[in-house]
Amino acid sequence: MARRKTFKRRYQARRKKSILKNRFFWFSILFLIIFSEIFYLTCFYNFFQIKEIKISNLKKIEYSLIKGAIEKNIEKRIIFFDSKSIFLCNLKEINDLLLMKFPQISKIDLKRDFPNTITAKIEERRPVAYWSQNSDYFYIDKEGVIFDLVKGDIFDKSEKNKNLLFVKIKDLNNFVENIQLGEKVIEKERLNQILKIESVFKKEIKIQIETASIISERRLDVKLSEGYDVYFNIKKDIDWQLTELKFLLKEKITPDERKNLKYIDLRFEKVYVFPEI
């Protein structure tokens, strides 16, 4: 009978590989170092800390007010440290805050000027008319947005204030209480119609408009410095109505006859004058 050979399997303990020889460990360390360097450069490195704020195109708003508002919103708290990093500055957030705080601003162009400057190009609203609300008057821009309260007695009856810079507009159709600065109170198309009428009166007819009152969606009443009113249909052709009015005042009604006028009504196919001339 053949003798069975027995073999002893030898087990050898596998030695643990040192972590210092682990490639992943060194990649992790390298990544951590690079990340730390980038984090420091981005957040705290003095070279990239905002040191200057340049603001251009300001005309009426105080420079210090805009600068102060921007400065308050460029500083960030990271862990336990303050940072004014140009990389972390949220320009959109600053833009929205400035527009909310300063209704006089219509547009802001904020940019990073590396390495450490923020530039702000401001576009201020320009008044084209006065907006009447209760006993107050506001400046209104070409977009129909009110942006500042008219201060002083510019509407008194003194001779020096007889010719106002802009037309006074009242909206009796859509009267809104407690309007806020920066709010759009009239559609641009409607405002342009009123400004066109004002321009024709001022440049061609040579009569001052005191007030333009929006009575309804169709009717606009214009009160003139000569003492009578003119009624317009703002849903119809304004050019035709102005042409009829110019012809009437230049060819049909003399300056002396105007003194007795109460109104001229241009809203219909036929022009009505009261009292009849």
QUIVEN-V726620 format. One record per backbone hydrogen bond with DSSP energy under -0.5 kcal/mol. CO is the residue of the C=O (numbers start at 0). NH is the residue of the N-H. Records with the same first field share a line. If there is no record, write none. Layout:
CO: NH ; NH
This chain:
1: 3
6: 8
8: 10
9: 11
10: 12
17: 20
18: 21
20: 22
21: 25
22: 26
23: 27
24: 28
25: 29
26: 30
27: 31
28: 32
29: 33
30: 34
31: 35
32: 36
33: 37
34: 38
35: 39
36: 40
37: 41
38: 42
39: 43 ; 44
44: 47
45: 48
47: 85
51: 117
52: 54
53: 119
55: 121
61: 65
62: 66
63: 67
64: 68
65: 69
66: 70
67: 71
68: 72
69: 72
70: 73 ; 74
75: 77 ; 82
76: 78
77: 79 ; 80
80: 77
82: 75
83: 49
84: 88
88: 90
89: 93
90: 94
91: 95
92: 96
93: 97
94: 98
95: 99
96: 100
97: 101
100: 102
101: 104
103: 124
106: 122
107: 109
108: 120
110: 112 ; 118
111: 113
112: 115 ; 116
115: 50 ; 51
116: 112
117: 53
118: 110
119: 55 ; 121
120: 108
121: 123
122: 105 ; 106
127: 166
128: 139
129: 131 ; 168
130: 137
132: 135
135: 132
136: 149
137: 130
138: 146 ; 147
139: 127 ; 128
140: 143
143: 184 ; 185
144: 140
145: 181
147: 138
148: 150
151: 153
152: 155
157: 160
158: 161
161: 163
166: 129
167: 211
168: 131
169: 171 ; 213
179: 182
182: 145 ; 184
186: 190
187: 191
188: 192
189: 193
190: 194
191: 195
192: 196
193: 197
194: 198
195: 199
196: 200
197: 201
198: 202
199: 203 ; 204
200: 205 ; 206
207: 209 ; 224
209: 167
210: 212 ; 222
211: 169 ; 213
212: 214 ; 220
213: 171 ; 172
217: 233
218: 214 ; 215
219: 221 ; 231
220: 212 ; 222
221: 223 ; 229
222: 209 ; 210
223: 226
227: 223
228: 263
229: 221 ; 231
230: 265
231: 219 ; 233
232: 235
235: 237
236: 240
237: 241
238: 242
239: 243
240: 244
241: 245
242: 246
243: 247
244: 248
245: 249
246: 250 ; 251
247: 251 ; 252
251: 253
253: 257
254: 258
255: 258
256: 259
257: 260
261: 228
262: 273
263: 230 ; 265
264: 271
271: 264
273: 261 ; 262
